[in-house]
Amino acid sequence: MKISTLSALVVVTSLAASSGVLAQDVAAGKTSFNKCLACHAIGEGAKNKVGPVLNGLDGRKSGTIEGYSYSEANKNSGITWGKDVFLEYIKDPKAKIPGTKMIFAGIKNEKEANDLWAYVSSFDKDGKQK
C-alpha cells in the first residue's frame, strides 16, 4: 500500500513539475524575445516592422505575411516554419537562408532558442496566445 501511494505521489509530482517547466519556458522565451523587438512584433495588433509580424509562425510558409517586403531568398526558401526549422534558423539565419535580409547574429544557446520558440509558437495567426 505504501509503495503504490509513493508511486502515485511521484507521478503527480512529475506531472506538476512538467507543466511548471512549460510555463517557465514561455516566460523565459518572452524575455528572450526582447532581442527580436527592434525588428519584429507579436501579439494582438502587431504590425510589420523592419521584419515581419511573427503571429502564427508555427506552420506558416516562409515569405507569406501580407504587406511585408521579403527577400527573394526568403520567399523562395520553401520553408514551412516549425520547431526544428526555427531552431536551426535562429542559430544562424544567413546560413539557413543565404540571401535573407535578416541581420541577426543568432541565438546559439539551445535552451534559450527552445524557450524563444515556446513563446513565439504560443501565438496564433490573430496574435492571441493559445
C-alpha positions in Angstrom: 0.0 0.0 0.0 2.8 2.4 0.9 4.6 1.7 -2.4 1.6 2.4 -4.5 1.0 5.7 -2.6 4.6 6.7 -3.1 4.4 5.8 -6.8 1.3 7.9 -7.3 2.9 10.8 -5.5 6.0 10.5 -7.8 3.7 10.6 -10.9 1.7 13.6 -9.7 4.8 15.5 -8.7 6.4 14.7 -12.1 3.3 16.0 -13.9 3.2 19.2 -11.9 6.9 19.8 -12.5 6.4 19.3 -16.2 3.6 21.8 -16.5 5.6 24.3 -14.5 8.6 23.9 -16.8 6.5 24.6 -19.8 5.2 27.9 -18.3 8.7 28.8 -17.3 10.0 28.2 -20.8 7.3 30.5 -22.3 8.2 33.2 -19.7 11.9 32.8 -20.5 11.1 33.0 -24.2 9.2 36.2 -23.7 12.3 37.7 -22.1 14.5 36.4 -24.9 12.0 37.9 -27.4 13.3 41.3 -26.3 16.2 40.7 -28.7 13.7 40.5 -31.5 11.6 43.5 -30.6 13.6 46.0 -32.6 12.6 44.3 -35.8 9.6 42.0 -35.1 6.2 42.4 -33.4 4.0 39.7 -32.0 0.6 39.7 -30.3 -2.7 41.4 -30.9 -2.4 44.5 -33.0 1.1 43.6 -34.1 2.3 45.3 -37.3 5.2 44.6 -39.7 8.4 46.5 -38.7 11.9 46.0 -40.2 10.9 42.3 -40.1 7.5 40.6 -40.5 4.9 40.0 -37.8 5.6 36.7 -36.1 2.0 35.8 -35.2 1.1 32.3 -36.3 4.6 31.4 -37.3 4.2 27.7 -36.5 3.1 26.0 -39.7 3.4 29.2 -41.8 5.2 29.2 -45.2 8.2 31.5 -45.3 7.7 34.8 -47.1 3.9 34.9 -46.9 2.9 37.7 -44.5 0.9 40.3 -46.5 2.4 43.7 -46.6 5.9 42.7 -45.9 8.7 43.0 -48.5 10.6 39.7 -48.2 13.9 39.0 -49.9 13.7 36.6 -52.9 15.8 34.2 -50.9 13.2 34.1 -48.1 10.2 33.9 -50.5 11.8 31.0 -52.4 13.2 29.1 -49.5 10.4 26.5 -49.4 10.5 26.6 -45.6 7.4 25.9 -43.6 8.1 27.1 -40.1 8.1 24.6 -37.3 10.2 24.0 -34.2 13.1 22.2 -35.9 13.4 24.6 -38.7 13.1 27.6 -36.4 15.8 26.2 -34.0 18.2 25.7 -37.0 17.4 29.1 -38.4 17.7 31.1 -35.2 21.3 29.8 -34.6 22.5 31.5 -37.9 19.8 33.0 -40.1 22.1 33.7 -43.1 23.4 30.1 -43.1 19.8 28.7 -43.2 18.6 31.2 -45.8 21.5 32.6 -47.8 20.4 36.0 -49.1 18.0 36.8 -46.3 17.6 40.4 -45.3 17.7 39.4 -41.6 20.7 40.8 -39.9 21.0 38.9 -36.6 23.9 37.1 -35.1 21.7 34.3 -33.9 21.0 32.5 -30.7 23.4 29.7 -30.2 22.2 28.7 -26.7 19.9 25.7 -27.2 17.8 26.3 -24.1 17.3 30.0 -25.0 16.3 29.1 -28.6 13.8 26.5 -27.3 12.4 29.0 -24.8 12.0 31.5 -27.6 10.2 29.0 -29.8 7.9 28.2 -26.9 7.0 31.9 -26.7 6.7 32.6 -30.4 4.7 29.5 -31.2 2.2 30.3 -28.4 0.6 33.0 -30.7 -2.0 32.1 -33.3 -2.3 34.0 -36.6 -4.6 36.6 -34.9 -2.0 37.4 -32.2 -3.9 35.6 -29.4 -1.9 33.4 -27.1 -3.0 29.8 -27.3 
